[in-house]
Amino acid sequence: SARWDIYRGWISNDLLRLVLDLGKESKYHVVTLMSGHPHNVSGIATMSRHTSGHAVDLYRIADARVIDDRGEASATQRLAAEWCMRDDVSSIGSPWKFENAEGSEGATSSAFKCRSFTNRVHQDHIHVSVAPPG
Protein backbone atom coordinates (compact mmCIF):
# COMPACT_ATOMS: atom_id res chain seq x y z
CA SER A 1 0.00 0.00 0.00
CA ALA A 2 2.89 2.41 0.69
CA ARG A 3 4.17 2.03 -2.86
CA TRP A 4 0.70 2.84 -4.23
CA ASP A 5 0.47 5.91 -1.98
CA ILE A 6 3.60 7.17 -3.74
CA TYR A 7 2.37 6.24 -7.24
CA ARG A 8 -0.92 8.05 -6.59
CA GLY A 9 0.99 11.23 -5.69
CA TRP A 10 -0.37 11.30 -2.13
CA ILE A 11 3.01 11.58 -0.37
CA SER A 12 4.70 14.96 0.00
CA ASN A 13 7.91 15.58 -1.91
CA ASP A 14 9.58 16.64 1.35
CA LEU A 15 8.84 13.25 2.90
CA LEU A 16 9.97 11.40 -0.22
CA ARG A 17 13.28 13.32 -0.18
CA LEU A 18 13.69 12.49 3.52
CA VAL A 19 13.07 8.75 3.14
CA LEU A 20 15.51 8.59 0.23
CA ASP A 21 18.11 10.41 2.32
CA LEU A 22 17.52 8.18 5.37
CA GLY A 23 17.97 5.15 3.14
CA LYS A 24 21.54 6.28 2.45
CA GLU A 25 22.27 5.94 6.19
CA SER A 26 20.56 2.62 6.87
CA LYS A 27 18.21 0.10 5.32
CA TYR A 28 14.71 0.26 6.79
CA HIS A 29 11.26 -1.29 6.32
CA VAL A 30 8.06 0.74 6.02
CA VAL A 31 4.88 -0.21 7.87
CA THR A 32 2.74 2.54 6.39
CA LEU A 33 2.76 5.89 4.72
CA MET A 34 -0.90 6.92 4.31
CA SER A 35 -3.09 3.93 3.38
CA GLY A 36 -3.99 1.78 6.36
CA HIS A 37 -3.10 4.40 8.97
CA PRO A 38 -5.89 5.88 11.13
CA HIS A 39 -7.06 9.34 10.04
CA ASN A 40 -6.45 10.86 13.49
CA VAL A 41 -3.63 10.61 16.00
CA SER A 42 -4.34 7.69 18.34
CA GLY A 43 -6.79 8.66 21.05
CA ILE A 44 -7.31 12.31 20.06
CA ALA A 45 -9.20 14.32 17.45
CA THR A 46 -6.08 15.73 15.74
CA MET A 47 -5.48 14.65 12.14
CA SER A 48 -2.41 12.46 11.73
CA ARG A 49 0.45 13.65 9.52
CA HIS A 50 0.07 10.32 7.72
CA THR A 51 -3.33 11.51 6.47
CA SER A 52 -1.71 14.46 4.69
CA GLY A 53 1.22 12.41 3.32
CA HIS A 54 3.81 13.87 5.69
CA ALA A 55 4.73 10.84 7.85
CA VAL A 56 6.11 7.33 7.59
CA ASP A 57 6.19 4.48 10.11
CA LEU A 58 9.23 2.17 10.13
CA TYR A 59 9.21 -1.21 11.89
CA ARG A 60 12.72 -2.43 11.08
CA ILE A 61 15.98 -0.50 10.93
CA ALA A 62 18.94 -2.35 9.37
CA ASP A 63 18.58 -5.94 10.58
CA ALA A 64 16.71 -5.17 13.81
CA ARG A 65 13.00 -4.91 14.45
CA VAL A 66 12.32 -1.79 16.53
CA ILE A 67 10.45 -3.81 19.16
CA ASP A 68 13.50 -6.07 19.64
CA ASP A 69 16.03 -3.22 19.78
CA ARG A 70 14.44 -0.84 22.29
CA GLY A 71 17.27 -0.70 24.81
CA GLU A 72 18.95 2.56 25.71
CA ALA A 73 22.01 3.08 23.48
CA SER A 74 20.84 0.39 21.03
CA ALA A 75 21.74 0.90 17.37
CA THR A 76 18.09 1.72 16.58
CA GLN A 77 17.88 4.24 19.43
CA ARG A 78 21.10 5.96 18.31
CA LEU A 79 19.88 6.24 14.72
CA ALA A 80 16.48 7.63 15.78
CA ALA A 81 18.28 10.19 17.97
CA GLU A 82 20.45 11.22 15.01
CA TRP A 83 17.33 11.66 12.88
CA CYS A 84 15.84 13.93 15.56
CA MET A 85 18.84 16.25 15.09
CA ARG A 86 18.05 16.83 11.41
CA ASP A 87 16.50 20.06 10.18
CA ASP A 88 14.11 18.22 7.85
CA VAL A 89 12.55 15.99 10.54
CA SER A 90 9.72 17.68 12.45
CA SER A 91 8.73 14.83 14.78
CA ILE A 92 9.69 11.34 15.85
CA GLY A 93 7.52 8.93 17.79
CA SER A 94 9.43 5.94 19.11
CA PRO A 95 10.15 3.87 22.22
CA TRP A 96 12.34 6.82 23.36
CA LYS A 97 11.80 10.52 24.01
CA PHE A 98 14.68 12.73 22.94
CA GLU A 99 15.08 15.92 24.91
CA ASN A 100 17.74 18.57 25.15
CA ALA A 101 19.52 18.86 28.49
CA GLU A 102 17.84 20.94 31.22
CA GLY A 103 18.95 24.52 31.08
CA SER A 104 20.51 24.30 27.63
CA GLU A 105 20.36 27.56 25.73
CA GLY A 106 19.36 27.31 22.10
CA ALA A 107 20.05 24.55 19.65
CA THR A 108 23.57 23.53 18.81
CA SER A 109 24.69 21.23 16.05
CA SER A 110 24.21 18.29 18.41
CA ALA A 111 20.87 19.39 19.93
CA PHE A 112 17.62 17.63 19.19
CA LYS A 113 15.62 19.74 16.77
CA CYS A 114 12.47 17.69 16.28
CA ARG A 115 9.48 17.14 18.53
CA SER A 116 9.95 13.74 20.12
CA PHE A 117 7.34 11.60 21.83
CA THR A 118 6.85 8.11 23.13
CA ASN A 119 3.78 6.17 24.16
CA ARG A 120 2.40 2.64 24.19
CA VAL A 121 1.52 2.78 20.47
CA HIS A 122 5.09 3.63 19.40
CA GLN A 123 6.95 0.76 21.08
CA ASP A 124 7.22 -1.36 17.92
CA HIS A 125 7.93 1.25 15.25
CA ILE A 126 9.40 4.68 14.60
CA HIS A 127 7.12 7.41 13.31
CA VAL A 128 9.03 10.05 11.32
CA SER A 129 7.33 13.16 9.94
CA VAL A 130 8.13 16.31 8.05
CA ALA A 131 6.34 19.59 8.56
CA PRO A 132 3.38 20.25 6.29
CA PRO A 133 3.66 23.41 4.20
CA GLY A 134 2.58 26.70 5.73
Protein Blocks (a to p, Z undefined) as FASTA:
>chain_A
ZZmmmmnopacfklmmmmmmmmmmpccddfbfkeopafbaghiabdcfklnopaccdfbg
hjbcfklmmcghiaklmmmmmmmmpfklmbdcdfbdcdddehiacjafkbcfbdcdddfk
lmmbccdddddeZZ
